[in-house]
Amino acid sequence: MRNFYKPIQDKKVVVVVEGRSVTFTNEKGQVVRFLGSDEDFSIKYNTGALGGEYCAVDEGVCAYKEPNPKDFVNGGTYTAYYIAYFTERKCHRANGKNDYYDEMYVELKTDDGYYSDVLLHASSIAVFVDGEEQPRPKRRIFAGYYKRYDGMPFYVVDVVRDLETRREVVICRYDDGKANGYFTLTMEAFCSKVDYNGKQIKKYFRDTKREKAGELTCEMLENDGYRTPIRKVKKEDKIRYRRTATTYTDYAKDLCTYYAIDLRTYELCQKTRKLVGVRNKDDFFALKEDLLFINSCLKTTLKEFCDYFKERFYEGKSLRKYAEEHVINRGSADYIQKKLITSLAASLEARDAADGKCRLRKDFGDEE
């Protein structure tokens, strides 16, 4: 998240739309202003996902309810629930043009549970925080295939700095397979735009339809002393082993940590009527048994921790986020979690004692 989001993200703000600008003022008087270019701008309201369904949490169950959008009131007080700012996007704009543009989108929430949103499109959008203009994000340049606007293909090798001027220079290679086919471009030239068919477009842009650099290209780069593209190693899916804890405290921690994932896995199995995300039938029955038990505890022995459990382990809020929203320090939030884990561990031990069987690890790691 960029720094200029902080004064308004998830905070109550007064939102004022005036001409080509959208201004947010928080309770401390900090002002964040998005100002569109002099011409070729548009502002629209209720353009996001307000017409769809949203998810409401009720006693640990995700239920879909009717949407509740509300017309935007200029000068009203809202909570800036979600905000996004993009530069140089290529899409069909609200004003009917298809070109590169800047976009500012904010989703607003009222105290009575209604939503609204504001969408600002312009050729360029400047951001001001307390009257000071913020620098525009730099264009990120990746190693890979690019094209010039007239169709000339080439390969970007790296971005380096000039020794004397310290200005960034882009090292490129012609895509013709010949040796010594290198050239350079200044960063200003690489990021420049040209008029093409009456539109302002990027002079150099990524060729995303091209395949990744092949072995021949990589070999040429290595021979010339340049680094080759770094391939990300695909991570293998980890199998979720249940009931592998050796103590009831670890058992309780495992149930809390994986609660949201286990719940989605169970719902998917029920929906598809297949064993998806589980190892076998016994694993599915263990998953179902643990989910039913922990939901039952949240209504009885763990009732005092119900709200904490939902926010931390169902909604996935971090300790820092929970502490900020409830105006407590992280130590206090961690203390609540320790009490929750201790109480759940005691309930798990009592369940095993009542059933006459131990659900802790015995022969973990043996193949089925």
KELUM-860179 format. One record per residue (C-alpha): residue in three letters; x, y, z. Coordinates in Angstrom, 2 decimals, always signed. Example, Ala and Ser with C-alpha at 12.3 -4.5 7.8 and 13.67 -1.06 7.14 Angstrom:
# KELUM-860179
+-------+---------+---------+---------+
: pavex :      xx :      yy :      zz :
+-------+---------+---------+---------+
:   ALA :  +12.30 :   -4.50 :   +7.80 :
:   SER :  +13.67 :   -1.06 :   +7.14 :
+-------+---------+---------+---------+
# end
This chain:
# KELUM-860179
+-------+---------+---------+---------+
: pavex :      xx :      yy :      zz :
+-------+---------+---------+---------+
:   MET :   +0.00 :   +0.00 :   +0.00 :
:   ARG :   +1.36 :   +3.40 :   -0.94 :
:   ASN :   +2.01 :   +5.95 :   +1.81 :
:   PHE :   -0.69 :   +8.37 :   +0.67 :
:   TYR :   -3.32 :   +5.68 :   +1.33 :
:   LYS :   -2.61 :   +5.66 :   +5.07 :
:   PRO :   -4.50 :   +8.84 :   +6.08 :
:   ILE :   -7.73 :   +7.57 :   +4.48 :
:   GLN :   -7.63 :   +3.77 :   +4.22 :
:   ASP :  -10.21 :   +2.22 :   +6.61 :
:   LYS :  -10.81 :   +5.65 :   +8.21 :
:   LYS :  -13.81 :   +7.96 :   +8.36 :
:   VAL :  -13.43 :  +10.70 :   +5.78 :
:   VAL :  -15.45 :  +13.54 :   +4.28 :
:   VAL :  -15.59 :  +12.99 :   +0.53 :
:   VAL :  -15.99 :  +16.00 :   -1.77 :
:   VAL :  -16.19 :  +15.76 :   -5.56 :
:   GLU :  -15.60 :  +19.10 :   -7.25 :
:   GLY :  -14.99 :  +19.42 :  -10.97 :
:   ARG :  -12.19 :  +17.01 :  -11.85 :
:   SER :  -10.99 :  +16.34 :   -8.29 :
:   VAL :  -11.96 :  +13.97 :   -5.49 :
:   THR :  -10.89 :  +15.08 :   -2.00 :
:   PHE :  -10.79 :  +13.04 :   +1.21 :
:   THR :  -10.45 :  +14.71 :   +4.62 :
:   ASN :  -10.04 :  +12.52 :   +7.71 :
:   GLU :  -10.96 :  +13.29 :  +11.31 :
:   LYS :   -7.46 :  +14.65 :  +12.00 :
:   GLY :   -7.76 :  +17.18 :   +9.19 :
:   GLN :   -5.36 :  +15.40 :   +6.81 :
:   VAL :   -6.35 :  +15.92 :   +3.18 :
:   VAL :   -5.72 :  +13.56 :   +0.26 :
:   ARG :   -6.73 :  +14.90 :   -3.15 :
:   PHE :   -6.85 :  +13.18 :   -6.52 :
:   LEU :   -6.82 :  +15.70 :   -9.38 :
:   GLY :   -7.54 :  +14.67 :  -12.96 :
:   SER :   -6.06 :  +16.32 :  -16.05 :
:   ASP :   -7.62 :  +19.51 :  -17.44 :
:   GLU :   -9.48 :  +17.66 :  -20.16 :
:   ASP :  -10.50 :  +14.14 :  -21.05 :
:   PHE :  -11.64 :  +13.09 :  -17.56 :
:   SER :  -14.76 :  +11.40 :  -16.22 :
:   ILE :  -16.27 :  +10.68 :  -12.80 :
:   LYS :  -18.83 :   +7.93 :  -12.24 :
:   TYR :  -20.59 :   +6.52 :   -9.16 :
:   ASN :  -21.71 :   +3.02 :   -8.11 :
:   THR :  -19.69 :   +1.39 :  -10.89 :
:   GLY :  -18.03 :   -1.41 :   -8.93 :
:   ALA :  -19.31 :   -4.76 :   -7.71 :
:   LEU :  -22.24 :   -3.17 :   -5.89 :
:   GLY :  -24.74 :   -4.97 :   -8.06 :
:   GLY :  -23.43 :   -8.36 :   -6.98 :
:   GLU :  -23.64 :  -10.34 :   -3.78 :
:   TYR :  -21.50 :   -9.76 :   -0.72 :
:   CYS :  -20.58 :  -12.11 :   +2.07 :
:   ALA :  -21.83 :  -11.60 :   +5.64 :
:   VAL :  -20.49 :  -13.65 :   +8.52 :
:   ASP :  -23.05 :  -14.93 :  +11.01 :
:   GLU :  -22.00 :  -17.42 :  +13.68 :
:   GLY :  -19.12 :  -18.71 :  +11.60 :
:   VAL :  -21.22 :  -19.25 :   +8.48 :
:   CYS :  -20.72 :  -17.27 :   +5.26 :
:   ALA :  -24.19 :  -16.36 :   +4.00 :
:   TYR :  -24.98 :  -14.44 :   +0.82 :
:   LYS :  -27.47 :  -11.61 :   +1.20 :
:   GLU :  -28.93 :   -8.94 :   -1.05 :
:   PRO :  -26.60 :   -6.09 :   -2.03 :
:   ASN :  -27.22 :   -2.66 :   -0.53 :
:   PRO :  -25.75 :   +0.12 :   -2.70 :
:   LYS :  -26.72 :   +3.70 :   -1.98 :
:   ASP :  -26.37 :   +6.88 :   -4.04 :
:   PHE :  -23.26 :   +8.89 :   -3.33 :
:   VAL :  -23.83 :  +12.10 :   -1.33 :
:   ASN :  -21.28 :  +14.80 :   -2.08 :
:   GLY :  -19.71 :  +16.11 :   +1.12 :
:   GLY :  -20.91 :  +13.13 :   +3.14 :
:   THR :  -18.93 :  +11.19 :   +5.75 :
:   TYR :  -17.92 :   +7.66 :   +4.83 :
:   THR :  -15.40 :   +4.98 :   +5.71 :
:   ALA :  -12.90 :   +4.53 :   +2.86 :
:   TYR :  -13.30 :   +0.76 :   +2.79 :
:   TYR :  -11.18 :   +0.12 :   -0.31 :
:   ILE :   -9.10 :   +2.44 :   -2.47 :
:   ALA :   -7.00 :   +1.80 :   -5.57 :
:   TYR :   -4.87 :   +4.07 :   -7.74 :
:   PHE :   -3.40 :   +3.00 :  -11.09 :
:   THR :   -1.36 :   +4.76 :  -13.73 :
:   GLU :   -1.17 :   +4.08 :  -17.46 :
:   ARG :   -3.82 :   +1.40 :  -17.68 :
:   LYS :   -5.16 :   +0.34 :  -21.07 :
:   CYS :   -8.87 :   -0.29 :  -21.05 :
:   HIS :  -12.23 :   +0.99 :  -22.24 :
:   ARG :  -12.79 :   +4.15 :  -20.24 :
:   ALA :  -16.02 :   +5.45 :  -18.78 :
:   ASN :  -15.99 :   +8.35 :  -21.26 :
:   GLY :  -16.08 :   +5.93 :  -24.18 :
:   LYS :  -12.42 :   +6.10 :  -25.25 :
:   ASN :  -10.03 :   +3.18 :  -25.45 :
:   ASP :   -6.55 :   +4.39 :  -24.52 :
:   TYR :   -3.99 :   +4.55 :  -21.72 :
:   TYR :   -5.31 :   +6.38 :  -18.69 :
:   ASP :   -5.01 :   +6.85 :  -14.93 :
:   GLU :   -7.66 :   +5.53 :  -12.58 :
:   MET :   -8.70 :   +6.20 :   -8.98 :
:   TYR :  -11.39 :   +3.98 :   -7.47 :
:   VAL :  -12.69 :   +4.12 :   -3.90 :
:   GLU :  -15.35 :   +2.02 :   -2.24 :
:   LEU :  -17.16 :   +3.84 :   +0.55 :
:   LYS :  -19.12 :   +2.41 :   +3.48 :
:   THR :  -21.68 :   +4.20 :   +5.65 :
:   ASP :  -22.38 :   +3.62 :   +9.34 :
:   ASP :  -25.78 :   +2.11 :   +8.53 :
:   GLY :  -24.23 :   -0.61 :   +6.36 :
:   TYR :  -24.73 :   +0.88 :   +2.90 :
:   TYR :  -22.10 :   +1.20 :   +0.19 :
:   SER :  -21.21 :   +3.61 :   -2.58 :
:   ASP :  -18.18 :   +4.16 :   -4.78 :
:   VAL :  -16.46 :   +6.79 :   -6.90 :
:   LEU :  -14.48 :   +6.15 :  -10.09 :
:   LEU :  -12.22 :   +8.85 :  -11.56 :
:   HIS :  -10.67 :   +8.39 :  -15.01 :
:   ALA :   -8.31 :  +10.87 :  -16.66 :
:   SER :   -5.31 :  +10.99 :  -18.98 :
:   SER :   -3.26 :  +11.65 :  -15.84 :
:   ILE :   -4.20 :  +11.92 :  -12.16 :
:   ALA :   -2.02 :  +13.82 :   -9.69 :
:   VAL :   -2.10 :  +12.96 :   -5.97 :
:   PHE :   -1.74 :  +15.62 :   -3.28 :
:   VAL :   -1.32 :  +14.94 :   +0.46 :
:   ASP :   -1.87 :  +18.05 :   +2.60 :
:   GLY :   -1.23 :  +20.16 :   -0.50 :
:   GLU :   +2.07 :  +18.46 :   -1.45 :
:   GLU :   +2.11 :  +16.65 :   -4.79 :
:   GLN :   +3.29 :  +13.06 :   -4.62 :
:   PRO :   +5.69 :  +11.60 :   -7.23 :
:   ARG :   +4.15 :   +9.34 :   -9.84 :
:   PRO :   +5.06 :   +5.65 :   -9.58 :
:   LYS :   +7.96 :   +4.69 :  -11.84 :
:   ARG :   +7.30 :   +2.34 :  -14.72 :
:   ARG :   +8.67 :   -1.08 :  -13.89 :
:   ILE :  +10.79 :   -2.65 :  -16.61 :
:   PHE :  +11.27 :   -6.40 :  -16.67 :
:   ALA :  +13.70 :   -8.55 :  -18.60 :
:   GLY :  +11.84 :  -10.08 :  -21.52 :
:   TYR :  +10.46 :   -9.49 :  -24.98 :
:   TYR :   +9.23 :   -6.05 :  -26.00 :
:   LYS :   +8.05 :   -4.34 :  -29.18 :
:   ARG :   +8.37 :   -0.88 :  -30.60 :
:   TYR :   +5.09 :   +0.73 :  -31.63 :
:   ASP :   +5.89 :   +0.02 :  -35.33 :
:   GLY :   +6.32 :   -3.71 :  -34.58 :
:   MET :  +10.10 :   -4.04 :  -34.21 :
:   PRO :  +10.76 :   -6.85 :  -31.69 :
:   PHE :  +13.64 :   -6.77 :  -29.23 :
:   TYR :  +14.69 :   -8.21 :  -25.89 :
:   VAL :  +15.29 :   -6.16 :  -22.72 :
:   VAL :  +18.34 :   -7.50 :  -20.91 :
:   ASP :  +18.72 :   -5.25 :  -17.88 :
:   VAL :  +18.44 :   -1.71 :  -16.49 :
:   VAL :  +21.69 :   -0.09 :  -15.29 :
:   ARG :  +22.87 :   +3.38 :  -14.27 :
:   ASP :  +25.26 :   +5.60 :  -16.19 :
:   LEU :  +28.51 :   +5.95 :  -14.24 :
:   GLU :  +28.76 :   +9.74 :  -14.70 :
:   THR :  +25.17 :  +11.00 :  -14.74 :
:   ARG :  +23.62 :   +8.22 :  -12.60 :
:   ARG :  +20.67 :   +8.16 :  -15.01 :
:   GLU :  +19.05 :   +4.81 :  -15.76 :
:   VAL :  +19.79 :   +3.16 :  -19.10 :
:   VAL :  +17.96 :   +0.16 :  -20.60 :
:   ILE :  +20.17 :   -2.48 :  -22.26 :
:   CYS :  +18.39 :   -4.20 :  -25.15 :
:   ARG :  +19.13 :   -6.80 :  -27.81 :
:   TYR :  +17.69 :   -7.13 :  -31.30 :
:   ASP :  +15.51 :  -10.19 :  -31.66 :
:   ASP :  +17.30 :  -11.48 :  -34.78 :
:   GLY :  +19.64 :  -14.11 :  -33.29 :
:   LYS :  +22.75 :  -12.32 :  -34.55 :
:   ALA :  +25.79 :  -11.61 :  -32.43 :
:   ASN :  +26.63 :   -8.10 :  -31.20 :
:   GLY :  +23.05 :   -6.98 :  -31.70 :
:   TYR :  +22.91 :   -4.82 :  -28.56 :
:   PHE :  +21.67 :   -1.24 :  -28.18 :
:   THR :  +20.70 :   +1.05 :  -25.30 :
:   LEU :  +17.84 :   +3.41 :  -24.55 :
:   THR :  +17.58 :   +6.08 :  -21.90 :
:   MET :  +14.79 :   +5.60 :  -19.39 :
:   GLU :  +13.08 :   +8.77 :  -20.64 :
:   ALA :  +13.10 :   +7.47 :  -24.22 :
:   PHE :  +11.94 :   +4.00 :  -23.19 :
:   CYS :   +8.95 :   +5.41 :  -21.26 :
:   SER :   +8.04 :   +8.03 :  -23.88 :
:   LYS :   +4.83 :   +8.07 :  -25.92 :
:   VAL :   +4.11 :   +8.69 :  -29.60 :
:   ASP :   +1.09 :   +9.70 :  -31.67 :
:   TYR :   -0.22 :   +6.66 :  -33.52 :
:   ASN :   -3.49 :   +6.72 :  -35.46 :
:   GLY :   -4.53 :   +9.82 :  -33.55 :
:   LYS :   -3.82 :   +8.34 :  -30.11 :
:   GLN :   -1.04 :   +8.68 :  -27.58 :
:   ILE :   +0.44 :   +5.22 :  -27.03 :
:   LYS :   +3.59 :   +3.84 :  -25.42 :
:   LYS :   +6.55 :   +3.81 :  -27.77 :
:   TYR :   +7.91 :   +0.56 :  -26.31 :
:   PHE :   +5.69 :   -2.06 :  -24.66 :
:   ARG :   +5.92 :   -5.65 :  -23.49 :
:   ASP :   +5.12 :   -8.43 :  -25.93 :
:   THR :   +3.17 :  -10.65 :  -23.55 :
:   LYS :   +2.18 :  -13.07 :  -26.32 :
:   ARG :   +5.76 :  -14.15 :  -26.89 :
:   GLU :   +7.06 :  -17.26 :  -25.19 :
:   LYS :   +9.66 :  -17.01 :  -22.47 :
:   ALA :  +13.29 :  -16.64 :  -23.48 :
:   GLY :  +14.47 :  -19.94 :  -24.94 :
:   GLU :  +17.71 :  -21.79 :  -24.38 :
:   LEU :  +19.39 :  -20.11 :  -27.39 :
:   THR :  +18.64 :  -16.61 :  -26.09 :
:   CYS :  +19.82 :  -17.54 :  -22.60 :
:   GLU :  +23.02 :  -19.05 :  -24.00 :
:   MET :  +23.76 :  -15.85 :  -25.98 :
:   LEU :  +23.23 :  -13.71 :  -22.89 :
:   GLU :  +25.52 :  -15.91 :  -20.80 :
:   ASN :  +28.23 :  -15.85 :  -23.47 :
:   ASP :  +28.06 :  -12.05 :  -23.56 :
:   GLY :  +28.33 :  -11.80 :  -19.79 :
:   TYR :  +24.71 :  -10.85 :  -19.02 :
:   ARG :  +22.48 :  -12.49 :  -16.49 :
:   THR :  +19.73 :  -14.75 :  -17.77 :
:   PRO :  +16.08 :  -14.68 :  -16.66 :
:   ILE :  +15.49 :  -16.21 :  -13.24 :
:   ARG :  +12.94 :  -18.99 :  -13.39 :
:   LYS :  +10.64 :  -19.38 :  -10.43 :
:   VAL :  +10.49 :  -22.90 :   -9.11 :
:   LYS :   +6.92 :  -24.08 :   -9.01 :
:   LYS :   +5.95 :  -24.91 :   -5.48 :
:   GLU :   +4.42 :  -28.29 :   -4.92 :
:   ASP :   +1.10 :  -28.45 :   -3.14 :
:   LYS :   +1.56 :  -29.47 :   +0.47 :
:   ILE :   -0.65 :  -32.22 :   +1.81 :
:   ARG :   -2.61 :  -31.17 :   +4.88 :
:   TYR :   -2.08 :  -33.83 :   +7.53 :
:   ARG :   -4.60 :  -33.65 :  +10.34 :
:   ARG :   -4.23 :  -34.74 :  +13.95 :
:   THR :   -0.44 :  -34.80 :  +13.86 :
:   ALA :   +0.05 :  -32.87 :  +17.12 :
:   THR :   +1.72 :  -34.50 :  +20.10 :
:   THR :   +0.05 :  -32.23 :  +22.68 :
:   TYR :   -3.47 :  -30.81 :  +22.99 :
:   THR :   -2.09 :  -27.28 :  +22.88 :
:   ASP :   -0.52 :  -27.95 :  +19.47 :
:   TYR :   -3.76 :  -29.67 :  +18.41 :
:   ALA :   -5.75 :  -26.54 :  +19.33 :
:   LYS :   -3.28 :  -24.25 :  +17.51 :
:   ASP :   -3.54 :  -26.40 :  +14.39 :
:   LEU :   -7.36 :  -26.27 :  +14.38 :
:   CYS :   -7.39 :  -22.49 :  +14.75 :
:   THR :   -4.67 :  -21.82 :  +12.18 :
:   TYR :   -6.28 :  -23.94 :   +9.46 :
:   TYR :   -9.93 :  -23.28 :  +10.36 :
:   ALA :  -10.77 :  -21.15 :   +7.31 :
:   ILE :   -8.97 :  -23.54 :   +4.92 :
:   ASP :  -10.58 :  -26.60 :   +6.52 :
:   LEU :  -14.03 :  -24.99 :   +6.30 :
:   ARG :  -13.61 :  -24.24 :   +2.58 :
:   THR :  -12.33 :  -27.77 :   +2.00 :
:   TYR :  -15.35 :  -29.27 :   +3.75 :
:   GLU :  -17.79 :  -27.05 :   +1.81 :
:   LEU :  -16.11 :  -28.02 :   -1.47 :
:   CYS :  -16.36 :  -31.72 :   -0.63 :
:   GLN :  -20.04 :  -31.33 :   +0.21 :
:   LYS :  -20.74 :  -29.35 :   -2.96 :
:   THR :  -18.90 :  -31.65 :   -5.38 :
:   ARG :  -19.61 :  -34.86 :   -3.43 :
:   LYS :  -15.97 :  -35.78 :   -3.94 :
:   LEU :  -12.94 :  -36.05 :   -1.66 :
:   VAL :  -11.28 :  -32.77 :   -2.69 :
:   GLY :   -8.36 :  -31.60 :   -0.57 :
:   VAL :   -8.50 :  -34.61 :   +1.76 :
:   ARG :   -6.43 :  -37.79 :   +1.68 :
:   ASN :   -9.18 :  -40.38 :   +2.16 :
:   LYS :  -12.55 :  -40.97 :   +3.82 :
:   ASP :  -11.06 :  -41.21 :   +7.31 :
:   ASP :   -9.37 :  -37.85 :   +6.77 :
:   PHE :  -12.69 :  -36.34 :   +5.66 :
:   PHE :  -14.52 :  -37.69 :   +8.71 :
:   ALA :  -11.77 :  -36.30 :  +10.98 :
:   LEU :  -12.11 :  -32.92 :   +9.24 :
:   LYS :  -15.88 :  -32.91 :   +9.69 :
:   GLU :  -15.65 :  -34.02 :  +13.34 :
:   ASP :  -13.15 :  -31.30 :  +14.24 :
:   LEU :  -15.14 :  -28.55 :  +12.49 :
:   LEU :  -18.36 :  -29.55 :  +14.24 :
:   PHE :  -16.57 :  -29.70 :  +17.58 :
:   ILE :  -14.91 :  -26.30 :  +17.33 :
:   ASN :  -18.17 :  -24.67 :  +16.14 :
:   SER :  -19.96 :  -26.26 :  +19.09 :
:   CYS :  -17.30 :  -24.95 :  +21.50 :
:   LEU :  -17.70 :  -21.41 :  +20.11 :
:   LYS :  -21.33 :  -21.52 :  +21.24 :
:   THR :  -20.58 :  -22.99 :  +24.68 :
:   THR :  -17.18 :  -23.20 :  +26.38 :
:   LEU :  -15.50 :  -20.68 :  +24.02 :
:   LYS :  -18.43 :  -18.30 :  +23.71 :
:   GLU :  -16.46 :  -15.37 :  +25.17 :
:   PHE :  -13.86 :  -15.78 :  +22.40 :
:   CYS :  -16.36 :  -16.10 :  +19.53 :
:   ASP :  -15.85 :  -12.60 :  +18.10 :
:   TYR :  -12.07 :  -12.86 :  +18.42 :
:   PHE :  -12.06 :  -16.24 :  +16.70 :
:   LYS :  -14.13 :  -14.96 :  +13.75 :
:   GLU :  -11.92 :  -11.97 :  +13.13 :
:   ARG :   -8.59 :  -13.74 :  +13.60 :
:   PHE :   -9.12 :  -17.21 :  +12.17 :
:   TYR :  -12.15 :  -16.86 :   +9.87 :
:   GLU :  -11.65 :  -13.39 :   +8.42 :
:   GLY :   -7.86 :  -13.77 :   +8.63 :
:   LYS :   -7.00 :  -10.52 :  +10.39 :
:   SER :   -3.48 :  -10.24 :  +11.78 :
:   LEU :   -2.75 :   -9.53 :  +15.44 :
:   ARG :   -1.70 :   -6.00 :  +14.48 :
:   LYS :   -4.91 :   -5.39 :  +12.52 :
:   TYR :   -7.10 :   -6.75 :  +15.32 :
:   ALA :   -5.29 :   -4.68 :  +17.94 :
:   GLU :   -5.64 :   -1.49 :  +15.88 :
:   GLU :   -9.36 :   -1.97 :  +15.27 :
:   HIS :  -10.09 :   -2.70 :  +18.94 :
:   VAL :   -7.74 :   +0.02 :  +20.26 :
:   ILE :   -5.56 :   -2.36 :  +22.27 :
:   ASN :   -1.86 :   -3.25 :  +22.08 :
:   ARG :   -0.60 :   -6.38 :  +20.38 :
:   GLY :   +0.35 :   -7.93 :  +23.71 :
:   SER :   -3.27 :   -7.81 :  +24.86 :
:   ALA :   -4.46 :   -9.33 :  +21.58 :
:   ASP :   -1.88 :  -12.11 :  +21.91 :
:   TYR :   -2.99 :  -12.74 :  +25.51 :
:   ILE :   -6.59 :  -13.27 :  +24.32 :
:   GLN :   -5.32 :  -15.78 :  +21.77 :
:   LYS :   -3.34 :  -17.70 :  +24.40 :
:   LYS :   -6.45 :  -17.94 :  +26.60 :
:   LEU :   -8.45 :  -19.17 :  +23.60 :
:   ILE :   -5.88 :  -21.84 :  +22.73 :
:   THR :   -5.66 :  -23.00 :  +26.36 :
:   SER :   -9.45 :  -23.29 :  +26.68 :
:   LEU :   -9.76 :  -25.15 :  +23.37 :
:   ALA :   -6.95 :  -27.54 :  +24.34 :
:   ALA :   -8.77 :  -28.34 :  +27.59 :
:   SER :  -11.99 :  -29.00 :  +25.65 :
:   LEU :  -10.18 :  -31.30 :  +23.22 :
:   GLU :   -8.66 :  -33.26 :  +26.08 :
:   ALA :  -12.05 :  -33.54 :  +27.79 :
:   ARG :  -13.60 :  -34.81 :  +24.53 :
:   ASP :  -10.98 :  -37.55 :  +24.20 :
:   ALA :  -11.44 :  -38.54 :  +27.82 :
:   ALA :  -15.21 :  -38.78 :  +27.36 :
:   ASP :  -14.92 :  -40.77 :  +24.11 :
:   GLY :  -12.23 :  -43.03 :  +25.52 :
:   LYS :   -9.78 :  -42.51 :  +22.65 :
:   CYS :   -6.79 :  -40.30 :  +21.96 :
:   ARG :   -6.73 :  -38.17 :  +18.81 :
:   LEU :   -3.11 :  -37.09 :  +19.16 :
:   ARG :   -0.38 :  -38.31 :  +16.81 :
:   LYS :   +0.47 :  -41.98 :  +16.90 :
:   ASP :   +2.02 :  -43.23 :  +13.63 :
:   PHE :   +2.22 :  -39.99 :  +11.67 :
:   GLY :   +4.08 :  -40.41 :   +8.38 :
:   ASP :   +3.05 :  -44.01 :   +7.65 :
:   GLU :   +1.60 :  -44.50 :   +4.20 :
:   GLU :   -2.00 :  -45.48 :   +3.91 :
+-------+---------+---------+---------+
# end
